[in-house]
Amino acid sequence: MVLGVLTTLLKMMCCKGRHARGKLTGLVFPICVDDLTSPSGPALLTKMLQFGQHLPDGVVVTSVRNLEKKVADGVKGDKAVLEVSYSGSVELPSRFFLKCNLQKLGAMRLLVATSDVCECEALFYHHLAPEIVDCLRTPKCFFVDLNSTTGEFCLLTEVLGFGGEFHTLKHRVRDAATLEEQLLFVETGARLHVRSWFLINSSSAVVSHMPRFHHTHRQMWLLCMVSGWMGLKQTVQKTVKGKRVNADWMTWSCPPELVGKEWELIWDMSDILTSLALERDMVAFGHNDLTTDNAFYWRDGAGHLKMGLFDWQQSCVNNVGQEWAWNWHFLEPEFLDQNEEAMITSLLSSYAKLGHPISRGKFLRAYTLGTIQMFVFGGGGLQLLMKELHSNGIFQTLVPNDPRCRGLDQDVDDQLREKLVGAEMTRRTFTNCCNIMRRHNFFSAWQKWKRTRSLDAS
């Protein structure tokens, strides 16, 4: 893992901005919005659309304009809505959404690079998206490519009509969750999992192209461990720099059996997650980030809520129990405490109705053990966030679900608001992990896992 992270760092420092040829198409593709709005942009976009056979013979792109619509949510690169004109009649949209991966060097770009998010999204749209159009709606893709050496990435899709055809885009922290939406996530996520199981059982080669969770996250787990070493113990003890500060904001309560075992948990984390990802009867291709800001909603003629998904940057083959632990621990802890049982019951019922039943015990074991990733990563990250906010005199005034996260305070600039949102999101995830661990006896599942590993080794 260490060598892999060092190699990734070297690539980030030495290979950025080279406009290398793509892994999937062999084309030189745009690595930022300016590449398509420059004088050479129309010719470049013409080649991209021709590759996918979207343009009729003799028709070219004549102009590309950035509509300057603010696309700020998310952390993974340059984004824009583009307006395009053509030299002739086409059955193509006049507007496209563009996403690239050009970022300044920093911790977030390292996190992105070490979890293979560009490859995950590119391979999904290139290989699997056409196989699931009848069971799940996702933005139509017109071009996608990446270069693994440079980290360059480009995705060109249709524009989603938020506030028009679709409901206004929600944020996982700023907007409250509803049970109707979460049960729709359950239904949609289960349908996607069962479709991948069907493709695997029918000997389809499509799923074989999809990344595996224990491969995409192996380098990222080293960062999780470093984060945990730097602060998990202090976070578990509800301290900042070893001192009790604003205990009311620290809504988590670590299971007592885990207190003092932080180093052991950090050390076992990657092995636990790898073992879960190798449980063949529990792994399926999934989105792996089913949250409200990665979904678009609408109501059909009968008034039923419907949903599609975008942002496939964490999509991979993973243990479904671990995936649902990740999906749900972004919720407000009070919401998850109240609705977890109904959501689990609905999920297991959905799997059974779709012809792939999973026992409750097997699911709960994977779901509970799967919390360890965010327990280690979030616990360490919280300490860094709290220290910074405390040093700036802000942490002392924070409250759970702080209204400053929602943009209601005009005195809070965007940079500070993002830090407050990050702190609130991590407070929720760590609180939920601790609650899940207590409710479903993580300690017992962990000890059984350790005994099984010892038997396998011997």
TINUVEX-160724 format. One record per residue: x, y, z of N, C-alpha, C, O in turn; residue in three letters. Coordinates in steps of 0.1 Angstrom, whole numbers, plus 5000, padded with zeros to 4 digits. Atoms other than C-alpha are relative to their C-alpha. Layout:
N
XYZXYZXYZXYZALA...
//
This chain:
458
500849885000500050005000500950135000500550224993MET499149884999502850245009500650034986500650154982VAL499449985013504550194975499050064990499350144982LEU501149965009501250244957499750155002499650224993GLY500249864997500650574975501150094995500950204990VAL498949925004504150704968500050014985500450124979LEU500149995015503750614931498950094996499150174986THR501149915003500450794930500450155002500150234994THR499549864997502051104946500950054989500950164984LEU499049975010504851094920499350034987499650134980LEU500849975013502351074891499350145001499250214992LYS500749884998500351364906500950124998500550224992MET499149895001503451584908500650024986500950134982MET499250005012505051494875499249994987499750024976CYS500850045012502251394851498850094997498150064987CYS501249925001499551664855500150084988501150144984LYS500249915012498251844824500749964988501150054980GLY499250045012499951644797499149974988499649964977ARG500950035011496851584776500349864993500549864981HIS499650135005497651214773498849934993497749974995ALA501150085007495650974751499249925010499849875020ARG500850074991492750804767500149855000500549804989GLY499950144999492750454779498949924993499149814988LYS501250075006489250374764499850034986499449944978LEU500349965013489150564732501350024991501250024979THR498749965007492850644723500050144995501050184989GLY500049865005491851004717500650095011500750065023LEU499649904991493351314732498750085004498050124995VAL501349954996490451454753500250135009501350155014PHE499949884992489751784772500349965015499749875020PRO499750034986491151794807499550125009499750115021ILE500649894993489452124817499050064991499050044979CYS501049945008486552334806500650094989500050104978VAL499449915010488852584788500449934987500549994977ASP499650075012489952314764498950004990499250004978ASP501150005009486452304749499550134996498950154986LEU500549875003485752674750501150084992500850204989THR498949935007489052764733499749994985498849924981SER500350005014489252824695500149864994499449834984PRO499950145005490252454690498949915006498949795003SER501050084993487352334712499049934991498849814993GLY501050065009484752274685500549884992499849784991PRO499450125007487152044665500249895010500049775006ALA499850114990487951854697498749935003498749815004LEU501350064997484351804706499449924988498749824990LEU500550075012483551704670500649865000499949764998THR499450135000486051414673499549915011499349795009LYS500650074989484651314707498649944996498349824999MET501450045003481051294694500149904988499349814987LEU499850095012482251124661500449865005500049765000GLN499550134995483950854682498849915004498849795002PHE501250074996480650754697498949994990497849944993GLY501050005012478850784663498850085004497750035000GLN501149924996476651054677499750114989498650164988HIS500149895010477251304648499749934986500449844983LEU500250055013475851244613501250034991502050134994PRO498949975009478351234584499950144995498850194991ASP499949875006479451584573499650115010499750235007GLY500449904990478151754605501150025010501649925015VAL499049974990480551924629499550105010498550165008VAL500349904990480452124660500650144996501850144992VAL499549875005480752494652500450105012501250195010THR499749924988480852654687499749935013498849855013SER500250054987481152574723500050125010501050195010VAL500049884990480152824751499749955014498849875016ARG500350034986480352794788498950095005499050215005ASN501149934995477052894803500250065013499350135019LEU499649944987478752994835499049965011498950045021GLU500850054989476252794856500849945011501749865008LYS499250044989477752744890499849855003498749815007LYS500150144997478452374895501149985011502249945008VAL499050004990480152384929500049885009501049855015ALA500150114991478952084949500949894995501149874983ASP499050115004481451794949501450065001501650185002GLY498649964997485151804952500949954989502249964990VAL499250085009486351614921500250074987500050014976LYS499549955013487451864894499150114994498350175001GLY500649895008486352114868498749964994498649854988ASP501350045005482652114859499350124993499650234997LYS500749885007480452324835498849944992498849824989ALA501150035009477252324815500450084987500650204987VAL499649945013478152394778498950014990498049924990LEU500949995011476052524750500749984987501750044984GLU499350045012476952374716499150034988497950014988VAL500749985013475952464680500749914990501849874991SER499550095010476352244649499850064986499150154984TYR500049965014476852284612498749954992498450004981SER501250065007473652084603499149955011499249975023GLY501150064991470651904617500549885007501149795001SER499650114992471351664645499049965010498150045014VAL500950054989469451454671500950005012501049895019GLU499249994989471751574698499650125008499050225003LEU500449884992471151814727500950124997502050104991PRO499249885002472352174725500850035012501650125012SER499349984987473652154761500549875005499849775004ARG499350124995476051914777500550045014500850155017PHE499349994988477351864812501449944999501649834994PHE498750055001481151834813500749995014500550085022LEU499250014988483251704842501449954997501649854990LYS498650045001487051684843500649985014500050005024CYS499450034987489551594870501350085002502250045009ASN498949914998491951884868499950075013499050155015LEU500149934987492651994904501450045004502449984999GLN498749964994495452164923500449895009499649815015LYS499550104991497651944943499550025015499550145019LEU500549994986496351874978499449875005499549774998GLY500550124994494851635002498849944993498749814992ALA501250055006491551604984500349934987499849834983MET499750065013493151534950500749865003500649774996ARG499450124996495251264968499049895003499149784999LEU501150104997492151104982499349954988499049834987LEU500650045012490551104948500949914992500449804987VAL499050095008493650954931500149865006500349774999ALA499750134994494050684957498749915001498849805006THR501250084999490450564955499449974986498349934984SER500350045014490350534916498650054996497949984989ASP501349955004487150744913499850024985498749994980VAL500149975015487850844877499849864992499049854983CYS500150135007488350484866498649935003498149884994GLU501350064997485250364884498950064992498149994986CYS501049945008483050624867500149974985499249954978GLU499850025014484650584833499649854996498949844985ALA500350145004484350204833498549975001497949894993LEU501450014999480750224845499350044987498549974981PHE500749955012479650444816500449934987499649914978TYR499550075013481850264790499449864999499149824988HIS500450155001480749904799498649975005497949904998HIS501250054993477849874822498750084998497650024998LEU501249915001475450174817499049954990497849954993ALA501050055010473950024785499349885005498249855000PRO500750124995473149704804499050025011498249935014GLU501049984989471049864831499050114997498250155006ILE500949895003469050124812498549965002497750055005VAL501450044998465849914816499749995014498549975018ASP500350014986466149894854500450125008500050135020CYS499549884993467750234863500350114991500950094981LEU499849885008467750584849501350075004501550095016ARG498849934997471150754847500350094988499850064977THR499849905011472351054826500649934987501549844989PRO499450055013473050964789501450054998501650174999LYS498549975002476850954783500350014985500049924978CYS499549985013478251094751501449984998501949954986PHE498550035000481951054759500549995014500150065023PHE499350014987484050934787501449934997501549844989VAL498750065001487750854790500950055012500650155018ASP499149974989490650864814501449964996501649884986LEU498650055002494450824815500549975014500550065023ASN499750044987495550624845501350065005501550085017SER498749954996499150764845499950155004500450195014THR500149864997498251134844498950045010498950145016THR501249974992494951114863499050084993498050134999GLY500949925007493251304836498749924996498849804994GLU501350075001489551234831499050104993499150224995PHE501049915006486651364810498749924999498749804994CYS501350065002482951284811499050114994498950224999LEU500949915007480351444788498649935000498549824994LEU501350064999476651374795498950104997499250224995THR501149915001473251514791499950095013500450055023GLU500249914988472251804814498749965007497649945000VAL501250034993469751714841499350125004499950225009LEU500849884998466951964844499550015014498350005017GLY500449984986466952024882499150135001499450234994PHE500949894998464052254892499150014988498250104988GLY500950005011462252174859499449864999498549835006GLY500450145002461851814847500249925013499449845017GLU499850084988463351694880500050105012500150225011PHE500049924988463051814916501450075002502450034996HIS498849934996465652064929501049915006500649835015THR498950084994468951894937500150025015500250145019LEU499849994986469251814974501449985004502249934996LYS498750024994472351814996499949905011499049915019HIS500150104990473151525019500150065014499649995024ARG499949944987473851765048499050115002498350125012VAL500849884999471952085041498549975000497750055006ARG501450035002468651915033499649885008500449785008ASP500550114992466651685056499749884991499149894981ALA500450135007466251315045498549975003497950025013ALA501450054998462751165041500049854998500949794991THR500150145001461750805045499649954986500149854982LEU500450035014460150805011501249994991501349894983GLU498850015008463450884995500949895003501449824994GLU499150114996465450635015499449874996500249784992GLN500550135005463050355007500149984985500249874980LEU499850015015463350444970501449974997501749894988LEU498650045001467150424974500149845002500849784995PHE499950144997466650074989499549924988500249824984VAL500550075012464449964960500950014988501249904981GLU499249985011466750104934501449935001501849874992THR498850074997469949984950499949854999500849794994GLY500150145001468649634954499849954986500349854982ALA500350035014467449634918501450004992501649914984ARG498649995007471049734906500849885004501449814996LEU499250114995472649464928499549874993500349794989HIS500650125006470249194915500349994985500549884980VAL499750005014470849294879501549964998501849884989ARG498650045002474649254884500149855003500949784997SER500050144997474048914900499549924988500149814985TRP500650075012471948814869501150004990501349904983PHE499049995010474748934846501249905003501749834994LEU498950094996477348734866499649854997500349774992ILE500550145001475248414866499749964986499849854982ASN500250035014474548444829501350014992501350004980SER498750005006478248454822500350124992501250114983SER499749875007478148814809501450055004501850045016SER498749954997481648954806500050155005501050205009ALA500049854997480449314814500450035014501350115016VAL499649974986480749294852501449975002502050035012VAL498650024998484249154849500950124997502050135002SER499249885003485349494836499950105012500750195013HIS500249904989484149664868501049995011501449875014MET499050014990486649754895499449935013498249935015PRO500350074988486649564928500350105012501450165012ARG499949904989486249764961501449985007502050085010PHE498750024993489349604977501250034992502350044997HIS498949955009491449704947500050154999501050225000HIS500149855001490150064943500350075013500850195012THR499849934987490450144980501349965007501550015018HIS498950054993493649974989501050115004501450125016ARG499249884997495750294987499350095010499950155019GLN500749904991493050505003499949955014499950035023MET500050054986492950265033501250045008501250065020TRP498849964993496550365041499850145005500250185016LEU500349874995495350725043499050005011499150085021LEU501050024989492450615065500849965013500550015024CYS499350044988494950445088500950115006501050135018MET499249884996497250755089499050095008499450155018VAL501049914994494150965097499649945014499550025024SER500450064987493150715125501150015010500950045022GLY498849994991496650715140500150145005500650165017TRP499949864996496551095141499050055010499250155016MET501049944991493351135160498849915005498049965012GLY501250094997490950835164499949995016498850005021LEU500150024985491850785201499550125007498650115016LYS500549884994491251145210498550034997497750075005GLN501449985003487951155191499149905008498049945013THR500750104992486750835208499850065014498750045020VAL500149944987487451015241499350135001499250195012GLN500749875001485551325230500950115005500450205013LYS499149894997488551555233500550074988500550014977THR499349935010490151815212501450055005501450125015VAL498749984994493951835217500149955014500850015022LYS500050064986493351625248499150075010499150035022GLY500949924990490851875263498549984996498249974984LYS501450005002487151865267499550144995499650235002ARG500549885006485652125244498649974993498649894984VAL501350015007481952165233499549854999499349804988ASN500450145000480951815244498649974994498349874989ALA501350025006477351875233500049974985499149914980ASP500050035014478351875197500549864997500249814986TRP499550135002480151545201498949895003498949845015MET501250094997477051325198500249854999499349785001THR499750145001478850995194500249945014500650015023TRP499750074988479150735220500649864996499949774992SER499350125005481750465212499749885009499649905021CYS500250114992480950115223501149985010502349985007PRO498950014990482850065256501049894998502149915002PRO499150115003484349735244501150044991502249984990GLU499049955010486249935217500950105005502050134999LEU499249904994487650205239501349945004501349845012VAL498750054997491350155242500649904990501749864990GLY499650095011491449925211500250074987500150004976LYS500049935012491850195186501149954990500949944978GLU498950055008495250075173499749874993500049854982TRP500450135005493949725169499050014989499049944979GLU501049985010490949845149500650064987500350024976LEU499349945011493150065127500749894992500749894980ILE499250105006495349765120499249904992499649854982TRP500950105006492449525112499150054989498649984981ASP501049955009490449765091500149954985499149904980MET499950045014491849685056499749854998499249814988SER500350145001491749315063498649965001498049874994ASP501450024999488149325074499350034987498549964982ILE500749955012487049525044500349914988499549884979LEU499650095011489049295020499249875001498749824991THR500750134998487448985035498550014997498049924991SER501449985004483949135031499950004985498949954980LEU500049995014484749214995500249874993500049864980ALA499850135006485648854989499049895003499149784999LEU501150094997482448695002499149994987498250084985GLU500650005013481148584968498550005000498050064990ARG501450005001477548534977499450135005498250155005ASP500549874995477348894992500550114991500250234994MET499449895007479249094966499250024987498749934980VAL500749965012477549284937500550134996501150205003ALA499649865005478149584915499050105006497750075005PHE500849904995476749894932500550144999501650154995GLY499649865001476750264932501050045011501950125008HIS499149984989478450274966500050155006500950185014ASN500149874994477350634974498650054998498450164992ASP501449975002473550634974499650115010499050085021LEU500449884992472950984989499250104991499250094979THR500949915007470451254980500750094990500050134980THR499349915010473051474962500649924989501349984980ASP499650085012473851184938498849944993498949854986ASN501350055006470151134928499250114994499350234999ALA500949915006467551304907498649945001498449824999PHE501350054997463851274915498950074992499150184987TYR501149945007460551324897498849915004498949805010TRP501250074997456951214902499349964986499250044977ARG500650055013455151004875498550055000498150125009ASP501449955002451551064863499149965012498150035015GLY500850044989450150874893500550065013499950035024ALA499549944988452151084918501149925007501549965018GLY499050084993454650814927501450064998501850114987HIS498649945000458250934935500949904992500949784995LEU499050085007460850804910501450065001501550185005LYS498749954997464550834911501049944989500949834985MET498950045008467650814889501350035007501350115017GLY498749984994471350814898501050064991501150024979LEU498849955007474451004887501249995010501149945021PHE498750014992478051044901500349865004500249825015ASP499650144998479250694897501549985003502149885000TRP498550004997482750774910500449905011501649875012GLN499750104990482550514938499449864996499549775004GLN500750125004480750244918501049894998502149914992SER499050115001482449904920499249885005498149885009CYS500550124994481849544930500449995015501649995018VAL499849994985481549534968499049925007498049885002ASN501050074991479849354997498850105002499050215006ASN501149925000476349484997499750055015499250165017VAL500149964986476349505036500950125002500450225009GLY499149894998479349735036499550124992499650234997GLN500649895008477749945008498950075007498950205008GLU501249944993474550005028500550075013499950175016TRP499549934988476550095059500550144996500350245003ALA499449875006478350365038498850094996498850215000TRP501149925005475050485022499350075011498950185010ASN500949954989473250525055500750085010500050165018TRP499449934989475850665078500150154997500750235006HIS500049855002475551015061498750065005498650185006PHE501349954996471951045074500150065014501150045022LEU500049954986471051245105499849885010499049805008GLU500150124991471651005134498649975006498249865007PRO501450024995468151065148499149934990498349844993GLU500850065011466650965114500449864999499549774998PHE499650135002468750655111499649915012499149805011LEU500450084988468050545147498549964999498149855003ASP501450035000464350575141499549914988498649844990GLN500550075012464150425106500849884995500549824985ASN499150105005466950175103499349874999499549804989GLU500650135001464849875111499049994988499049894981GLU500950005011462249965085500749994987500349934977ALA499250005012464950025059500649874998500749824986MET499450135001466649695066499049904996499249824987ILE501150105003463349505065499650024985499449924978THR500449975014462449675032501149954990500849904979SER498950045009465949605017499949854998500049804987LEU500050145000465849235026498849944992498849844985LEU501250035007462249215013500250024985499849944976SER499849975014463349374980500949894993500649854982SER499150105005466249124975499249874998499349804987TYR500750125001463848834981499050014989498849914981ALA501049995011461148964957500750004987500149954977LYS499250005013463849004930500749874998501449864988LEU499550145003464848644934501449985006502049885002GLY498750024994468048684955499950035015500550135019HIS500149984985467248644992501350005007502249925003PRO498849994991469848735018499549985014498650055018ILE500550024986469548615054500350135008501350195005SER499949884991469148885080501450005007502150105008ARG498850014993472048755100501350024992502250094996GLY498849985009474548745071500150154996501250214996LYS499949865003473549095061500450095011501350175010PHE499749924988473749245096501549995004502150085008LEU498650024997477249095101500850094991501750164995ARG499349925009478549255069499850155002500750235001ALA500449864997476649585076500750055012501250175011TYR499449964987478049605111501650014998502250115002THR498650005002481649515102500450114990501550174991LEU499749905010481449755072500150145005500650234998GLY499949874995481250055095501550045004501850155006THR498749974995484950025104500850104991501650174996ILE499349905009486150225073499850145005500750225007GLN500349864996484350545083500350025015500650135019MET499649994986484950475120501550045002501850145009PHE498549974999488750485115500250134992500950224998VAL499749885008488750755087499350125006500050225007PHE500749894995486050975101500550045014500650165017GLY499549974986487350945137501350085000501550175008GLY498849925002490751065126499850134994500450234999GLY500349875007489451325103499350105009499650225008GLY500749914990487151465130501050085008500850205011LEU499049934991490151545152500750114992500950224998GLN499349895008491851745124499050124998499450234999LEU501049895002488651935116499750085013499650205013LEU500349934988487852015152501250085005501050195010MET498849924996491452135159500050134992500350234998LYS499949885008491352375130498950105003499150215005GLU501149914996487852515139500250055014499950175016LEU499749954987488952535175501050115000500950215007HIS499049905001492052725166499550144995500050244998SER500649885006489952975147498850055008498250155004ASN501049964991487553015176498649974996497750045000GLY501350035005484652855158499449885006498249875008ILE500550134995484352505172499250015012498249945014PHE500749994987483252625206498550044998497750025007GLN501449955002480052775191499249904991498049934989THR500850095008479052475169498949935008499149905019LEU501150084994475752295175499749894989500049924977VAL500450105010474551965158499050074990498150144994PRO500849945010472952055125500050155000499050224999ASN499749864999474452395127499450084988499650044977ASP500649935011472352645107500950074990500650104979PRO499049945009475552795093500349914988500849964978ARG499750095011475952485072499050024988499349984977CYS501049995011472752575052500150134993499250164985ARG499949875008473952915040499150115005498850204997GLY501049904995471553115062500750125006500150225008LEU499249894993474353325078500850074989501850014984ASP499349935010475553585054501550045004502350074995GLN498749974996478653645075501049894998502249905001ASP499150125002480053295067500349994985499549984977VAL499650015014482053285035500049854996499949765004ASP500150135006482052985012501049905005500749785008ASP498950094995485352845024499749955014499949835017GLN500350044986484352845060498849915000498749815008LEU501250085000480952705052500349854996499749765001ARG499750145004482452405034500749935012500549805013GLU499450074989484552335065499049965011499049865017LYS501150034990481452355087499249884995498849805003LEU500750115006479652125063500849875002500249765005VAL499250114998482551885064500049955014500049835017GLY500150044986482551885102498749945004498649845011ALA501450064997478751825104499949864993499349775000GLU500150135007478951545078500849895008500349785009MET499250104993481751375097499549975014499649865019THR500750024988479951425130498949894999498849805007ARG501150105002476951235116500649864997500149765003ARG499550135004479050955100500649935012500349815014THR499350064988481050895132498949965010499049855016PHE501050044991477950905154499249884995498949795003THR500850125005476050665131500849875001500349775004ASN499150124999479050425130499949955014499849835017CYS500050054986479150415168498649945004498649845011CYS501450064997475350365170499849874994499249785001ASN500250135007475350085145500949905007500449785009ILE499150094993478349925163499349955013499549835016MET500750044987476349925196498849924997498649825004ARG501350075003473049815181500249864996499449775000ARG499850135007474449525162501249925005501749834999HIS498950074993477349425185501249984991501649874988ASN498850015008480349505164501149925006501849855000PHE498950064993482649385190500049854999501049784996PHE500250155001481249025189500349964986501049864984SER499750045014481349025151501550014997502049934989ALA498549985002484949155151500749885006501749835000TRP499350114994486048885175499849874993500749794991GLN500350125008484348615155500950004987501449904982LYS499149985012486148755124501449975003502149904994TRP498650034997489448735141500349855002501349804998LYS499850144998488948375152499949934986500749844984ARG500050075014487948275116501350034993501849934986THR498749975007491048455102501149915006501949864998ARG498950084994493248265127499949864996500949794993SER500250145005491647935117500449984986501149884982LEU499650015014492148005080501550014999502049944990ASP498549995001495748105086500749875004501749834998ALA499450124995496447785105499749884991500149774993SER
//
